[in-house]
Amino acid sequence: MRRVFQFIVVIVCTVPAWVAVGLLLWPLHLSATGVQQVINTPAPTSGAVLATDTFTRADQNPISGNWTTCSGQGGLRLLTTAIAHIDSGTDGCIYYNAVTPNNDQYSQAVMTRGSDTTAGNGSGMCVTVRQATGANSLYDVCVNAAATLNVTLAKRVTGSYTAIWSRTATFADGDILKLSVTGTTLKVFVNGVQVGADSTDSALTSGRCGIAYSSNSVGATADSWECGNN
């Protein structure tokens, strides 16, 4: 510590005052509200959380701002600090427009399952990855209140829907549903535990993270959403 102090004293004593002040304050950014550290934002890297949204703001129907309604689908609304369907009988989809994740990415949210108890129906609130900005294309995983086959992984390719699988997972309202894609490998998690084996699909290679709703499951919601790179 003594050597560092001596070094600073030498700088201050041997260079003009304006240079010394600049050197000492270089790591800091001065503003009207105080001193803030300047942090250079790097390009997205693997394992990085890119965006979160807790939706703790006023209701909005449909939600907008950093959220964009998917091409070819209905929107979703912000209702009582969560994302909900606008019409329970109409599919809806939104993507986060403020960041562009790597092709290897994940999306997750805290879910409320809604009213549908039909096994393998693929209904409920969903999280999405590789969601196209100009076409109705995405991977999603949805959860409903069925006793079995309550979690469904699916894809849409320019509007054409295909269920990849439906599986049974223990899921309570307030649990976290996550969809991850790396290369052609898709993984689904509930509270950090993988649901079944990996799946592979090569139909979609890039896109955004988001949230979707698959009808019909009244009361399904998504909250505390997160997107990042794998």
N, C-alpha and C positions, 0 to 999 in steps of 0.2 A: 504494500500500500504506500510506503514511504517513497519508493522508486517512482511509482506512478505519479505521485504528487510533485516530486522533483521534476519529472518530465514536463508536466503541465506548466510549472513555473518557468522553466527554460523557454518553452514556446512563447509564453506571454511576454517574457522579458526580451526576447530577441527578434520578434516580428512586430510589424505595425499593429496598433490596437484593433483596427477593424478586421484584420486577418485572424488575430487571436480569438476574438469573439466569435467569428465564423467557424473556426475550428472547434471551439468548445461547444457550440450550439448546433453543429451540423447534424447530429443524430436526432435532433428534436425539431418539431414543427410548432411554431408559436401561433396561437389563435386567440380570438377575443375571449374564449372560454377557458383558456389555460394552456398548458403545455401538453402536446400530444406526440407520441412517438411515431415517426414515419416508418411504415412497414411496406416494403415492396411486395406486391401480390404476384406470386409466380404463376406460371401456366399450370392448369390442372394436372395433378399427378395421381398415380394409383393410390387407392386407399383414402382419398380426400373427400370430406363432406363438403358438398358444393352449395347446397341450399336447404333451408328449413322453413317451415311455416306452421305456426301454432294457431293461426286464424283468430287471434284474440283482438278483434276489431268489429266495427259495425257490420250488420247484415248487408249482403249485396246479392242481387238476383238479376242476371247471372254474375258470378264472380269475374272480375277483370283485373286490370293493373298488371301484375307479374304473371297472371294466369290467362291463357288463351283457350277458347273453345276449339276442340279438334275439328278438322275438316270432316264433313259428312255425318256429324253426330250432334246431339243436343248439348247444351251447356249444363253446368252444375251451379249451385248457389251456396253462398256462405250464410249459414243459419245457426245462430246461437253458438258462435265460436267453433264451428265444425263445417265440413263440406257435406252437403246433402243433395239428393235428387231434386230437380224442379218438378217433374211429373213422375210419380212412381212407376208408371207404365211405359216410360220412354228412356232409352239408353242415353247416357250423357258421358262426356269426356272432356278433360282439360289438361293442358301441359304447362309447365313452368317455363316462361319465355326469357327469364333474366340470366340463365346460364346455359351453356352447351356442354354437357358431360362428354367424357370419352366414350368410345363405342362400348367399352366394358363398364357397365354401370349398374346401380341398384336404386330401387325406390321402395320406401316403406312408410307405414302409417299406423296409427292406433285406430282400431275399427270397432264400430257397433254393427252387429250382424243384420238387423232388420227383421222383418216378419216372416220371410219365406223359409219354410222347413222342408222343401222338396229336395231330395237327394239327387246330386249330380246335375242340378239345374243350372249351375253357373251364374246364379243371380247374386246380388249384393253389391257392396262397395268394393272397389278394386284398386290396386296400385299398378302403374304401367311403366314400362321401359321401352326404349327405342321407338318412341312415338313420333311419327312423321309430322312435320309442320304443315305440309300441303296435301296430305292424303290421309284417308281413314285406315292407317296402318299402325299396329302396335302389338306388343305382348302385354298381357295382363294376367293377374291372379286375383280371384274374387272369393269372398267367403259369405256364406249364409248361415241360417240357424238350423240346418238339417242335422240329424243325429249321426248320419254317415254320409260320405262323399260330399262333405260340406265345403271343400276347397277345390277350386277349378282353375287350372292354367289353360290359357287360350291365346290365340293370335287372330288379328284382323289384318288382311293384306288387301289393300285398296277396297275395303268394304266387305270382303268375303271372310266370314267368321268360321274358325275351326277350333274346336276344343281339343287340346293336347292330352289332358287327363283330368279326372276328378278323383280326389283322395280324401281319406278321413283323417282329421286332425282334431285333437282337443283344443277348443277355442271358446273363450269367454269374451264378452264385451269388455273392451279395454285392453285386449291383447294386441300385439304388434304383428302385422303381416308384412312380409318383405319378399320382393322379387329381385333376383340378381341374374345378370347375364354376362358371361365372359366368353368371347368367341362365339361358338355355337352352343355353349352349355348354359342351360337355364336351371336355376335353383330357387326353391321356395322355402321360406322359413316362417315359423311361428314362435315368437319370443326367442329368436336365436337358434332354435332347433330345426334342422332341415326336415321337410315333409317328404319322405320317400327318397328315391334315388334321383340322380341328375337326369335331366332330359336334354335332348339335342334338337336343334332346329336352325336352319340357315336362311329362312325367308327374309329376315330383317337384319340389317347390319349396323344401323346407326339411328339416332334420333334423340328425343328429349325424355325426361322423366315426368310423370304426372299421376293423375287420379282419374278413375272411371267409375261408372255405375252401370250395372247390368240388371235390367228389369226382370222380375218385379219383386221388390223386397222393401215394403214400406218401413221407413224409419232408419234405414241403413245410413251410417255416417262414417267419415274419415277425419282424423284429427292428428295433430303433432306429426306432420309429414316431413320426410327427409329424403334427399337425393344426393348421391355421391358416385365417385369413381371406384371401381374394384382394383 
